[in-house]
Amino acid sequence: MTDRKSSSELHFEAPAPGPWVQDPVHFPRPATRYYQEINPPSLKQGSNDFARFYGLLMDGLQYAFVNGFAYRQLLPPPESEIPERFKRAEQVYAQKLWREQLHEWDEKRKPSSVAMHKELQAINPDGLSDGDLVAYMRRCHDHHSAMIRQHMHFTGAAMVPVGDFLVHAGTWTGLPPSDLLDLMRGSAEVSAGGSGELVRLKKAFAEDAAAREVLNSEGDPAQTLAKLRSIQGEAGAAFAAYLDMVGNRLLDGFDICEPTAIELPDALLRAIRTAVSGEAQAASDADARIAKVRAQVPAAHQAEFDELLGEARLVYHLRDERGVYSDIWASGIMRRAALAAGRRVAGRGRIAAAEHLLDAGFDEMCALVAGTGGPTADELAKRAQYRAAHTAKEAPPFLGPPEPPPPDLSKLPPSTGRVMRSTFAALGHLFGSSEAKNEEKVLFGLAASKGRYEGPARRVSGPSEFGRIVKGDVLVTESTTEAFNILLPLLGGIVTDNGGLLSHAAIVAREYGIPGVVGTREATERIADGTRLRVDGDAGEVTVLG
């Protein structure tokens, strides 16, 4: 099988029979060897979990990496399971099955995941013997694998009620999805960086003038963070608890090559200053926004509108929480372990830089630490150079034969048709970008977050450059994940190449009330760093002002 089209000198071939679609929304850059190994089996298991739970006529998603770039494929269900899937789909809306998963997440999975994250990050890998370090890395690896599966396991709960609301409310009102998704705003605290630890931090610093003085002091940001953590009393304890919650999370992406929050102390410190500054947030106008849309719903459907909206808002926090508290944190902990191993191996002269160990496969990492083999220093350096030199724009969007037309959902049993329609709607708004043709000075994307803003573009090619962001910038990047919410207080607006109205960038921008336009396809190519922009989150337009 060969690709339809390639825009680079690299050779692309479908990894298995059937059509494959590139995923630049979650993977705008090539993945490490480690991530190429760990992601596909865990993601496939998790997506199979949610497909079966909701009686979907799919067996989940399968991912594969070609030249490091991610491609996805929708798997059909086994023929023998279809009758049982039909029966299961009848229960989805009748019993509101997502509530079962929501309870499981809120009461069990999230608390236990946080506890395990904290247990693993409390261990200092630099103080371990080689054998113990390998064993620790294996614990981190296995935990990371479980967290990728967990992320996908709860996808249905996060998407089905939201997609169902969009389908029905769109039919009743004729409003665009951007207007309907605006009604979700305020229902996902985590997407706006919220947590009990942040609330505690704000309160403690509001009551401690000396702590605020340290927070706002000049000097090395890393040293300032250390001073804040060591402050006596509630302020120091609250600060330490907050860092324990966010410090080892990746700031963007899902791969261990991406930096954690604690590795960018300047950006993290500036974001914390903004978060605790006491700047008043605008009062919520959710009731007014909902009432305005509800008035456009025919009276016969208003009660159903209320129910569907309530369910969508109820589960909406799962969309980002299942990543923030699952694999994004676990990936950061694995990165921490791998960097500790890298320092050890580099200290022995076996590799050129500690960071190069991130480009080893897991077994290769263990062999290098144990001194029993592994790739050469040159090989790891070449892998790191390759990742830095390429982006998903160079890879063809499709591999293999053309995708078949979507199934005729009207011919399915009503319950199955409804759950499939809801799922396809949500997935479409996750991956879909704008198809409008851009102009010389105006780029047309999707209206992700309402409002207008003018400010300087901060063209960022990856998380390692987040330290360049200053308050009031417009972030221009390929895509972001939910973990970036920590730094959102610094931004005046956000513009992405990839992703739809349910992409993490769109959700986070809405929760912060920051004007956002996503899915422009070409922003990172057409907008230079420092260029003044107008971001119109109502119209979905980005204007280059000069």
N, C-alpha and C positions, 0 to 999 in steps of 0.2 A: 504494500500500500504506500502511496506517495501523497505528499501534500498537494493542495490545489494551487497554492501560491506561496512563495517565500520572498520576503523583502530583505534577506540577509544572505551572506555567503554560507551560512550554516546549512547543513543538510537536515531536513525534517521528514520523518516518516511516522505514520500512525503507529502507536505503541501496541495496538491490538485491533482486531476487526471492528468495523462499525465507525460511525462518525464521532469525532472528538472536537470539542470547542475550547478555545483558549480561555483562561480565567485571569485577566489582568487586574480585575477588581481586588482580589485577595493577594495576588502574586504579581506585582508590577515589575519585579526583577527576578533573575534566576535564583533558584533555591540552592542551599548547601547540599552536599552529599548526605549529610546526616538527615536533613529534613526530607529529602527525596526518598529515603528509606522508611522513615517513621510515619509519614503522613498518610500514604495511600491505604494501607491495611486498616489503620485506626479509623480513618474517615469513612471508609467503606462500611465498617462494622456499625458505626454510629448512625450513618444515614440509612442503613438497612433496619436498624432499630426503629427509627421514627416512621419509615415507610410501612412497616408491618403494624405498628401501633395504631396508625390512622387508616389502615385498609387501603393504602394507595396502590394504584396499578403501576407501580414502579418498585424496583428493589433497591432504591437508593442511588447514590452517586459513586462513580468510580473515578479516581484521579490517577494520572500518570504524568511523569515529567520527561520532556523531550528537550535535550540540550539545556536542562535546568528549568525550562518553562512549564508552567502547569497547564494541563488540559483535563477537561472533565467529560464524562460520558454518563448519560442516564441509562440505568440498567432496567430491563424489563423484568416483571415478576415471573416466578416459575408458574407454568400453566396450571400445575396441580394446586397452587395456592389461591387462584383467582376466586373460586366460590367462597372461600373463607374470607378473602379480602372484601368481597361484596357484603358479607354479613357484618364484618367489623365496621365498615363505613356507615352502616345503618345506626351504629351506636355513637358515632363521633359527635353529632349535633344533638341527638336525643339525650345523651348523658353528659355532654360537654366534657369530653375525655381530656381536653387540655388542662382542666382544673386538677385532675389527678396528677398530672406531671408537674403542674405549677406547685402544688403542695409538696411533692417529692423534692423539687428543687429548693424551695424556700426553707423547708423544715429539715431536710436531710443532706442533700447533695452539696449545696452551697456551704453550709457550716462545716461539713466534714472535709471538703476540698480546701477551705481556708485553713483549717487546722493542720492538714498535711503540708500545705505550702509553708506554713510557719515552722513546722517541725523540721522540714528539710533545709530551710534557709537559716535556721538557728545553728546549723553545723558549719564549722569553719573548714572548708576543704583544704586550705593551705596547711593545716595542722595534722593532716592524716598521713599515714604511711602510704606507699605506693599501692599496696594491696587493698588497704581500706579506701583509698581514693577511687580505685576502680570499682569497688563494691558500692561506694556512694554514688558514683556516676551511673551505675546500673539502676540504683533506686530512683534517681532523678529521671533517667530514660524511661523506665517502666511507668512512673507516675505521669510523665509527659504523654506517653502513649494513651494511658487511660483518660487523660484530660481531653485529648483530641476527640476520642470517641464520645466522651461526655458532652462536649460542645455540640456535636452533631446529633446526639441522642435527643436533645431538647429542641431541635430545629422545628419540628412540627408544632409544638406548643407555642413557639414564638411566632410562627408564620401563618398557620391555618386560620385562627380567628381574625387576624389582621387582613389577610387576603379575602376572607369571606365578607368582612365589612366593606372593603373597597369594591368588591363586585356588586354587592347589593346597593350600597349608597350611591355608587356611580350610576347605576341603572335608574334609581329613583330621582336623582337630582340632575344628572348630566354634568356634574362638576368634575374638573380634572382631578386626578389622584393627588396632586400636590395640595389642593385645598382640603381634601379629605384627610390626608396624613397630617396636616397641620393640627387637626383635632387630637392627635396623639400627644402633642407637646405637653409636658408637665407630668407625664405618667412613667417616665424612666429616669429616676434620680441618678442612677449610675452613669447615664450618658452625659449628664452635666457635671460629672466628677464627684457626685454626692456620695457620702458614706457617713456612718456614725463617727468614724475617726476624724473626718473633716469637721463635722459639727463640734466635736470636742475640742479640736485644735482652734477653731475660731473663737470659741467661748474662752478658752484658757488664755489666748493672746489678748483678747479684748480686756481681760482683767489683770494683765501683767505688763506694765509699761516697760520694765527692764527687758523682758523677753522681746517686746516689739523693737526695742532699740537694737538688740543683737540681730534680729531679723533684717532690719533695714541698714545695717552697718556695711561699710565698704570693705573690700578685702577679698581674699580668695574664696569663691563660693563653696568649695568642698570643705574648707576649714570652718566657714560659717555654719554649714549644715552640722558639722561635728559639734560645734559650740552649742547650737540649739538643742541637739539631742542630749547634751550633758547638763543642761540647765536644771537646777534643783527645783522640786515642786511640780505642780500640775502642768505647767507650760512645757517643761522638758519631757515629762511622761507622755503628754498628749502628742508632742512632736515625734517622739520615738515611735509611738503607736501608729502614727500616720505614715512615717517612713517604712515601717514594717509592713504596712498594707500596700504601699504603692512602689517602694523603691526597687524591687526586683521584677516588676512587670516590664515587659517590652513596651517601649513608647509607641511603636508602630509595627505593623507586620506580625507574622506568626513564627518566623524562622529565628534560630539562635544567632544568626549573623546580625540581627538588629540590636541596638543598644537598649539598655534598661534605663529607667528614670534616674537612678542614682548615678549612672555613668555620665549624665549631662547635668552636672550640679548647677551650672549657671541658669539654664532654662528652667530647671525644677525650682530653684530658689525664687526666680522672678515670678513663676506661676503661683507659688505659695504666698508670696507677698501680695499678689493681686487678690487671691482667694480670701485672705484674712484682713484685707485692707478696710473692710467695713463698707465698701461701696454697695449702696442699696440696689437690690434687684427689682426690676419692674414688677408690679403686682400682676398676678396671674389674671388673664382675661379669658381663661378657658371656657367659662360658662357662657360668655357673650359669643365667642366663636362658635361653640356648639349650637347655641340657640339660632344663630344666623343660618347655619347649614340646615338644621332641623326644620326650619320654617319652609325650606324648599322641598321637603319630603312630603309626598301626598299623605293626607291625614290617616288613611287606612294603613299606612306602613310606619307611622311615627313610633308606635310602641316597639315594633321590631327593630327600627333604627336605634332606639335607646338601648335595647338589649345587645345588639351586635356591637355597637360602639363601646358599651360597658365591658364586654368580653375582650374586645381588642385592646382597650386601655389596661385591662387587668393583667394581660400577659405581656404587654409591650416591653417591660423591663427585661424580659428574658432575652430579647433580641441581642442586647449588648452584654448583659450579665453573664450569659453562658460562655462568652469568650474571656471577659475580664477576669472572672473567678475560676476559669478552667485552664485552657491551654496557653493563654497569653502570659499568665503568671508562671505556669509550669515551665514554659519555654525559657523564660527569664532565669529561672532557677537552674535549668540545665545549662544555659549559657554561662552562668556564674561558675558552675562546676567545671565546664570545659575550659574556661579561661584560666582557672586555677591549675588545671592539668597542663594547659599550654605554657604557662609560666614555668612550670617544672621541667617540661620537655625542652623548652627554649633555653633554660638555664644550663642544660646539659649539652647545648650546641646541636641538638638533633633537628630543630626547626629554626627558621630565621626570626619568627616573631610569635608571641603567644597567641595572637589572633588567628594565625594560620591553622591552628588546631580545629577551629570552627569549621574548616572545610574538609575535615576528615569524616568518614563514616564512623558510626559508633564503635564497631569492632576495631577499626583502625585507631581510634582514640585510645581505647583500652590497651592495644598492643604497644602503642608509642609510650604510654605511661609505664607499662610493665617492662619495656625494653625487649619485647619479643618480636618486633617487626613493625610493619606499617609503611605508609608511603614515604617517599623521600621529601626532603625539605623543598626541593625544586618543584615537585609535583603539587604539593600543597600551595606553594606560592603561585603557581600557574592557575590553580583553581580559584584562588582569591582574586587574582587579576581578571580572570574571565568574568566572574560575577560583577566586578566593578565596571567592566567595559560594556556590558550589554543590558538592554531593557526589553520588556515584553513587546515593545513596538516593532522590534526586529523579527519577531516570530509570526508565522501565518496564523490568522484567526481560526482556521479550521484545518483539520487533518482527516484523511480518509474520505469516504463517500459523503455526499450531501445528506444533511439531516432529513429524515422523513417528515411529511406534514404532520402537524399535531393531530391527535385522535379526535374524532367527532364525539364530544362529550355528551351531546344530546341523545346518543344511542346507548348510553350507559344507564344502569339503574340510578334513580334520582340522587340517592345519598352519595354514591360513588362519583357521579358527575359533579356534585356540589363540592366535595372535598378535593377532587382533582382540579376543578376550576379555581378554587381558593388557593391551592398550592401553586399552580402555574401563575396566578396573578402576583402572588408574593415573590416568587422567584424571578418573574419578569421585571419587577420593580427593584430587585436586588442587583441584577446583572445588566439591565438595559441602560444604554447611554442614549443621548440625543442623536437623531439622524438628520437634523437640520444642517444645511450647508452654512459654514461660517463665512463671514465677510472679512475684509481687510482689517477693520478696526473693531469689529463686533463678533464675539463668539457666542453661539447659541447652545445652551445646555438645558438641564432640567431644573426647574424652580424648586430647589430642595428646602430652602429656609427663607421665610419672608423678610422683607426689609431691603433697604438700599444703603450702600456704604461706599465711600471713596477713600482710597489709601494706597500706599506703596505695595507693589507685588513683592513677595518673598518667595522666589522660585527655589524650591527645595526638592532635591532628587532622592532624598532618603532620610531616615531618622537621624543619621550621624550629623546632618546639617541643621537639626532643629535648634541648636544653640544659637543660630544666627537670627532667630525670630525675636523681634522686639514688639512691645505693646503697640497695637494699632495696625500691624501688618495684615496684608491679605495673603494667606497661604495659597500658593499655586503648586500643586503636586499631582502625581499620577493617581493616587488613591490613599486613603488612610484607614486604619482600623479603629475600633472602639477605644483602644488603649490610649489613643492620642488625646482623649478627653482631659487628661491632666494638664495639658498645655493650652487648651482652648481659651482660657481667660485672657491670654495675651493677644488674641486675634481680633481683627475688625471684620474679617470676612474670609470665606474659604471657596476655592475653585479647584475642581479636580478634572482630570482627563476621563477617568473611568468610574462606572458605578451609576446606579439608579437612585430612585427616591427612598428605597429601603436599604441603601448601602450605609455602612457605619458612619461615613463622613456626613451624609445627609441627616441621619438621626442625631448625631452629636451636635451638629450646627443648629438643628431645630430646638434641641433641649437648652442650648445656651442662648438662643435667640440671636444668633449671629447670621447675617445674610449669607446664603450659600447657593452656589450653582455647581452642579455635578454633571459628569458625563459630557463634557465639552469636546472630548476626543483629542484636541490639539492645543490646549492651553499651555502645556509645558514646552511646546515647540514654538509657539507664537508670542509668548509673553516673556520678556527679558526681566531679570532680577532688577528691582527698583523702579520699574515702570509704574506710573500712576494709573489706577484702575477704578472703574465704577462697577460695583457688583450689585446687580438688580435681582434679588431673590424672589421678587414677585413675578417678573417676566421671564426669568431664567436666562438673563443676558449679562455678558461681561464686556464692557467697553474699555478699549485702550485709550486713555486720555493723553498719554505722552510722558 
